[in-house]
Amino acid sequence: MDALLFVPVAIAISLTPGPNNFCGLNNGIRAGVGAALIATVGRAAAFATFLSVSAVGLGAMLLASEAAFTAVKWVGAAYLFWLGWRAWRSREFSGLALEDVPGSGPQQGRSAPVNLRALIAQEFLLGITNPKAIILFAAIFPQFIDPAQPAARQFLVLGSIYLGSEFVSTAVYASFGRQIRRFIRTSRGVARLNKATGGFFMGAGGLLLDTNR
């Protein structure tokens, strides 16, 4: 196993646009880079679960099982649609201090407190219901495993590298989101953000339904 060869692969995969990375972008806009990185703990926990499953050989079974793969896919799509619908209808200005909210006093114009537990839970649920994670750990990881060496140790090293790359990815997306935040300072801008967020999540749910093993 050459772990160094896996580093650029892990970073490239983790930077691929998807529900979790968009969640990191959205968290960066609303809560800041620090909160987005803390929320990534939920994503890492979900992916670590898939990693453990793959390490004991169950990942290949899940990948081969039409019923299991389809179940995860539909649960993930349903969750994305629910997130999208909730965001689309939302009138909240969560995490954003607005400048033109009619009738807003000094308190209303300030940023709302960040609920880190909710952000972590959302990242976890997005990760654990994404069947692409099964494909990653059950199909891609074995290509970097040396059969002549203990598999558990190699999965641990490769898994640690990949989980670390997810935090790098979050930092990139959240930092970009923090820059976008400067252009969303009005109630109209936040309403558009909510609809864009909802549209993306619902679109991602639709694309997830087309995912094949």
Summary of the structure (lengths in Angstrom):
residues: 213
radius of gyration: 18.8
end to end distance: 25.7
largest distance: 69.3
contacts: 694
relative contact order: 0.24
helix: 75%
strand: 0%
